[in-house]
Amino acid sequence: MENRRTFLALAAALLPIGVDAQNAAAPPRPGGDIARHALAGPFEGYEAVLSDVTLPPGRPVAASPAHRHSGFVLGCVIEGKLRFAINNEPERIVPTGGTFFEPIGALHSANGAASDGPVRFLAFLVVPKGSPVVVPA
């Protein structure tokens, strides 16, 4: 529970910094994005992105090939268990309420549902303005 509070506090603290008022009312984007906001001040040229991702049970590793993200990722599992690994490190299981972090440019080498049910997580990213969230490896 503490991890979820930490994640939400960080997301809440960063989003108001220079949020572009026009983007604040923008509808969710395809691909699970809940919000995408331009940042200002020392973060000029970057956007804060919040995505809601659900992976079905039994999703094969091949269905989610290795990839990178165009900024850092801070995530919180809100349902199920997530198989997670970066930079070809050993895979770990992130339980409901657990968090994960991917530094900028890390290779996301494994992800998927780790149990019979789906896994759902929120991902908070800070990316260069207009860039895609996922970049092929």
C-alpha positions in Angstrom: 0.0 0.0 0.0 2.9 2.4 0.7 4.2 1.9 -2.8 0.9 3.0 -4.3 0.8 6.1 -2.1 4.4 7.0 -3.1 3.6 6.5 -6.8 0.4 8.6 -6.6 2.1 11.3 -4.6 4.9 11.6 -7.2 2.5 11.7 -10.1 0.4 14.3 -8.4 3.4 16.4 -7.5 4.9 16.4 -11.0 1.8 16.9 -13.1 0.9 20.4 -11.9 4.4 21.8 -12.8 3.8 23.9 -15.8 0.8 21.9 -17.1 -0.5 23.3 -20.4 -4.1 24.3 -19.7 -5.2 23.3 -23.2 -3.9 19.8 -22.7 -5.6 19.4 -19.3 -9.0 19.0 -21.0 -7.8 16.7 -23.8 -9.6 13.3 -24.2 -7.7 10.1 -23.5 -5.5 9.0 -26.4 -5.5 5.5 -27.9 -3.2 2.9 -26.5 -4.1 3.4 -22.8 -3.0 7.0 -22.3 -5.1 8.6 -19.7 -3.4 12.0 -19.8 -0.6 13.8 -21.7 0.4 17.2 -20.5 3.1 19.6 -21.8 5.5 20.7 -19.0 7.2 24.1 -18.7 10.1 25.8 -16.9 13.0 23.4 -16.5 10.9 20.7 -18.1 10.1 22.7 -21.3 10.0 20.4 -24.3 8.8 17.4 -22.3 5.4 15.9 -21.5 4.1 14.0 -18.5 2.2 10.9 -19.7 0.0 8.7 -17.6 -1.1 5.3 -19.2 -3.4 2.6 -18.0 -2.2 -0.7 -19.3 -4.0 -4.1 -19.1 -2.3 -7.3 -20.3 -4.5 -10.4 -20.7 -3.7 -13.7 -18.9 -1.3 -16.1 -20.6 0.1 -13.4 -22.9 3.1 -15.0 -24.6 6.4 -13.2 -24.3 6.6 -12.9 -28.1 3.4 -10.8 -28.1 5.3 -8.1 -26.3 8.7 -7.9 -28.0 11.6 -6.1 -26.4 11.3 -2.4 -26.6 12.4 0.9 -25.0 10.5 3.9 -23.8 11.4 7.5 -24.8 11.6 8.6 -21.2 11.8 7.2 -17.7 8.9 5.0 -16.5 7.5 4.7 -13.0 4.8 2.1 -12.7 2.4 0.7 -10.1 0.6 -2.6 -10.5 -3.1 -2.1 -9.5 -4.4 -5.6 -10.4 -2.7 -9.0 -10.8 1.0 -9.7 -10.9 3.4 -8.4 -13.5 6.3 -10.3 -15.1 9.0 -7.5 -15.4 12.6 -7.2 -16.5 14.9 -4.6 -18.0 18.2 -4.8 -19.8 18.0 -8.6 -20.0 18.3 -8.9 -16.2 16.5 -11.8 -14.5 12.7 -11.5 -14.6 10.9 -10.6 -11.4 7.3 -10.6 -10.3 5.7 -7.3 -9.3 2.6 -8.0 -7.1 -0.5 -5.8 -6.8 0.5 -2.6 -5.1 4.2 -3.0 -6.1 6.1 -0.5 -8.2 8.7 -0.7 -10.9 11.1 1.8 -12.5 12.7 1.9 -16.0 15.5 4.5 -16.5 15.6 6.4 -19.8 16.8 4.1 -22.6 16.5 0.9 -20.7 15.6 -2.2 -22.7 12.2 -3.5 -21.5 13.1 -7.2 -22.0 10.1 -8.9 -20.4 6.6 -8.1 -19.4 3.3 -9.8 -19.1 0.7 -11.3 -16.7 2.4 -13.6 -14.2 -0.8 -15.3 -13.1 -4.0 -16.9 -14.5 -5.7 -13.5 -14.5 -4.9 -10.2 -16.3 -2.4 -7.7 -15.0 -3.3 -4.0 -14.9 -0.8 -1.2 -14.1 -0.5 2.6 -14.3 2.7 3.9 -16.0 3.9 7.5 -15.4 6.4 8.7 -18.0 8.2 11.9 -18.8 9.0 12.0 -22.5 10.2 14.5 -25.1 7.2 16.4 -26.4 5.4 14.7 -29.2 7.4 11.5 -29.0 5.9 8.0 -28.9 5.9 6.3 -25.6 7.1 3.0 -26.9 10.2 2.8 -29.2 11.2 -0.5 -31.0 14.4 -2.0 -29.6 
